[in-house]
Amino acid sequence: MGEVEKLALGFYDDEYSDSVLYAELAKFEKDPKIKQEFLRLSRIEAKHAKFWHDFLVKRGIKPGRPKVRRVTIFVVKILRKLLGPGVVASLLEMGENSAIQKYFKFLNEHFSEFSSEEMETLKSIILDELEHEKFFYESKKKFHVENIRDFVLGMNDGLVEILGAVTGLSAVYPYSPRLVGISGLIVGVAGALSMAIGALISVRSQRQVSESIRERTKVLFKVSPERAVGEIYEKLIEGGLPPEIAKEVSEKLKGREEALIKLLVPEGEESEFRAALYTGIAYLVGVAFPVTPYFLASSSLVALPFSVLLAGLALSIVATSVALISGISIRKKIAEMVATGLGAAFLSYLFGHLMESIFNVSGL
């Protein structure tokens, strides 16, 4: 079996599995509109799977029935139940984007292997995947998925930063686990407040800047429409449009300032208070994993491995969930997230050990 056939077999498995996944999500979904959309997507993915099946049969390969990734279906259902449709929409969008990139690369590198009919069908499949991605992008906007991002980032920061703090303190106070745990909590609460305030200021500042630009643009249109058209022309030129087309477009937009303002400066929908709340709570959730063992163990050195284990487990679960849905390597995603977190903890422990050697803190 050549490289093209191996890739096609992988695409066949993926499309078949996605068809089953969407069908299962349709059974689970209560919203009738989303339910019907999942059923439609399932039928389209089944059609894609048939294309790859026929593609392989024409080349003398009869693929077996693909094994459905039941673990993926289970994870998606759990995430839908616990975290809502926004998370599922966001993760499925990642999966569709991954499929688009794979197909585009395959088409560019192996276009000579296709008949003209197969080439057109593959192009239509890519268009279908782009349409799927657009659907999930539009769906996730309804569920405040930007706050899911805040939650993930906040939890990751809480895990990594406090794991590093308690690991370093373990080297300084090896026989005072509660002191390490309390210190970790104090740092964690301070970090959560800092992250929440940072998110609030960041989102609010971004909104204020957009509002300022929007108001300036409105004033410019009222006072000097010609200058406003000139600025539009310059932006179109910067975007790569030929001068003659940029001039024609800017002139046609001259009397439509409201629509143009919305196009140039979209109105932000993210709430700074909701972003702050999600980020702060997520940070505290992340703090709980590395800190808890220090309130239960007899010494910091006993608590340390359990702290690392809980933090690593939490990072692994998040990484596995993202990898399963997005179609990337589970091992690589886990390695990426766990290695960075535990690597920071290891360096913190070495630094704490160095401080103890220099200042003999535990002996004070």
N, C-alpha and C positions, 0 to 999 in steps of 0.2 A: 504494500500500500504506500503510495507516494505522499508527499507533503500536502498536496491539494486535497487528496481524498481524506487524509487524517483531519485536516481543518474542517472539511465539509461534514465529516462524521461528528465532530464537536459541535458544529452549528446545528446539526439535526437534533442532537441530544438537548442542546440549550433551548431550541424553539419548541420542542415537544414538552420539555419541563415547564417552560413559561406558559404554554397553553393550559397545562394542568393547574399551574399555580393560579392563573387568572380565573379559571373555572371554580377552584376552591374558594377564592376570595369572593366570587359572586355569591356562592352559597352562604358565606359568612356575613355579607354586607346587607345592612338594613335600608340604606338610602337607595330607593328604586332607580334613580338616575345613574348613580355610580355602579350599581349592580348590573344594569343593562350594558354599561360601558365595559365592565370587566368581561361580560359574556361576549361582547363584540371583539374585544382584544384577544380573547381565548380562541375564537374562530379564525382570526387573522393569523395568529401564531401557529395554529394547526395547519393552515394553508402554507405557511413558510416551511414548516417541518416536512410537508409533503414534497415541496420543491427540492429540498436537500435529499430526501429519500429517493426521489426519481433521478436526481443528479448522480447519486452513488450507484443506483441500479444500472444506469446507462454505461457506467464505467466498470461493470462487472462485479460490483460489491453489493451484497444484500445485507443491509444493516438490521440488527436485531431490534427488538422493542426496547427503547431507552429506559433506564432505571430512573424513576421519578425521585427527585430529591425531597423526600418527605421531611427531612430536617429543616430545609428551607421553608417549606409550607408551614411547619409547626412554628418556626421562629417568626414568620410574618404574622401569623394569627395571634401569637402572644403579644407582639409589638402593637398590633392593631387594637387588641383588647386593653393593654396597659397604657399605651401612650397616644392612642387615637389615630385617625386616618392621616393626619399630617405627616407623621413619621413614615408611614408606609408609602405615601405618595412621594416623599422626598427620596427614600431609598430605591423605590422602583424607577424613579427618574434617573438615578445613578446607574441602575442596571441597563436601562434603555440606551443611555449615552455610551456605556461600555460596548454594547452590541453594535452601535453605529460606528464607533471607531474601529472595531474588529472587521466589520464588513467593508468599510472604506479601504482599510489597509489590504485586505484580501483582494478586493477588486483591482486596486492599483498594481499589486505585485503579481497577480495571476490572471490578468484579463485575457491573455492569449489562450487560456485553457477553456474558455467559454464559447459556445455558439452565440450567434447574434440574438437568438430567442432567449437563451439563458442569461445573456448580458442584460437584456431589457427587464427580465423578471427580477434579477438581482437588484437592479436600480430601483424597481418598484418596492422591493422589500426594504431597502434603505429608506425610501420615502415613508413607508409604513412605520418604521422604527422612529423616524423623526417626528411623525405625527403622534406616536405613542408618548414620546418624551414631552411633547408640547402639552398633551393632555395631563400628564402627571405634574408638569410645571404649573399649569393653570389650577389644578386641583390643590396643590400644596399651598398656593397663595391664600386659599380660603381658610386655612387652618393655622395661620400664624407660625409657619415652619421656621421663620427666622428666629423664633424663640426656642425652638428645638435645638437650633444651632447654638444659641446662648447656653442652653442647658448642658449640651455635650461639652462645649468648651469650658464652661464653669466647673463641671464635674471633673474633667481631665486636669484642670489647673489645681483643684482641691486635692486630688489624688497625688499628683506628682509633687507639688510644693510641700504638702504636709508630710508625705512619706519621706521626702528629703529632710525635713526638719526633725521628725522624731528619730530618724535613722542617725542623724548627726548627734542628737542629744543622747541617744543610747550609748554612744561611745564616751560621752562626758559623764553621764549618770547611770552606770551599768546596774546599780542596785537600788535605784529609785524610779521604778516604772510609773508610779502615779504622778510623780513630778514631771516625767517626760510626757505622760498623757495629758495632764493639765496644761502644760506648756504648749503642747500641740493644739489643744482646744482653743487656748487664748489666741495663738497665732492664726488658727483656722477662722475664728469669729472675726478677727481683725481683717484677715484676707477676704472673707466673704463680704464684709462691709465695703472694703476697698474695691472689690470687683463690681459689686452692685452699683456703687457710686460712679465708678468708671464707666459702666455700661450706660447709666442714666445720662451722664454728661456727654458721652460720645454720641448717643442717639439724638439727644436734644440738640447738640451742636450741629450735627449733620442736618437736622430738620431746619434749624434756624438759618444755616447757610443757604439751603435750598429756597427757603421763603424769601431771603434777602435777594437772591438772584432772580427769583420770580417777580418780586416787586420792582426791581431795577429794570427788568425786561419790559414790564407793563408800562412803566414811566417812559422808557425809551420809545416804545411804539406810539404813545400818545404825543410826545414832544417832537420826535423826529423819526417818522416812519422810514425815511430814506436811509438814515444811519442804521436803523434796526435791520433793514434789508441788507445793508453793507456788511453788518456783523454776521448775518446768516450766510451770506455769500462766502465770507472768509472761513467760517466753520466748515462749510461744504467743501471748500478747496482743501482745507487741512485734512478732511476725511478722505481725500483721494479722488473726488469727482473732477472731471475735466472742466475748465473754466466756462465753456459755453453752456454746459448742462447746469452747472452751479448757478450761473446767472439767470437762466430760464426758471429754475426751481425757486430761487429766492424771490424773483419778481412775482411769481404766481402765489407765493405765500404772503405777500405784502398785506393783504386785507384780512388775514385770518390769524390775528395775534393770539386769541385765546387758545385755539387748537395748537398753535405753534409753541406757546409757552408750556402747555402740558407735555408736548413732545420733547422739548429741550430740557425742561425741569420737572420730571414726574413728581407728583405729590406723594410724599412718604406716608405709609400707613402704620409703620411700626410705632408702638407706644413705648416711650422711654421708661415708664414705670413698670410695665410688664417685662421689658428686657432686664431691668434691674432686679426684679423679683425672681425671674427664672435663673439669672446668673448667680445671685446670692444663695438661693436655696440649693442649686446644683453644686455650688462650691462646698456647702456644708455636707451634702450627701457624700461628696468625694472625701471630705475630711474624716467621716465616720469609719471608713474602711481601715486606714492605717493607724488610727488612734485607739480604737476599741480594745485591742489586745493588751494595751498598757494598763488598763484598769482591771484586768483579770489575771495577769501573770505575776509570778513571784519576783521576777527581776526583768530588767530591760532587755537583757540578752536572750531571755526566754521569749519575751514578747516580740522581739525583732523579727524572727523568721515568720511568725504568724502575721505580723503586720505587712511584711513584704508579700506573703502568699495571698492575703486578702486583696491587697492593692493590685497585684498581678492578675488575680482572678477577675476582678472588676474590669480591668483594662482588656483582658482577653475576651470577655463576654461582649463588650461593646465592639471590639475589633471583629469578632466572629460574625456578629449580626450584620455589620456593614459589609463584610466580605461576601457573605452568603447571598445577600440581595444584589449587590453590585457586580457579582460575577468575577471578582478578582481573587487572587490567591489568599486563602485563609491564613496560611503560614506566614506569608509576607506581611499581611496586615497586622497579625498578632505580634510578629517580630518587631515591626515598626513601632507600635504603640508601647509594648512591654519593654523593649530594649531601651527606649528613650526614658521611660519612667524609672525603671530599675537602675539604669545607668546613672541617672541623676542622684538616686538614693545612695548608690555605692560611693560616688564622689563625695556626697555629704558626710557619709560615715568616715571616710578617710580624713576629711577636713576636721570633723569633730574629734577624731582620735589624735590628730595633730595638735588641736587646741588643748586637749587634755594633757598631752605630753609636755607642752610648753608651760601651761599655767597651773596644772595639777588641780583643776576645778573641783573634782570629786573629793579631794582631801581637805578642802577649805571648810 
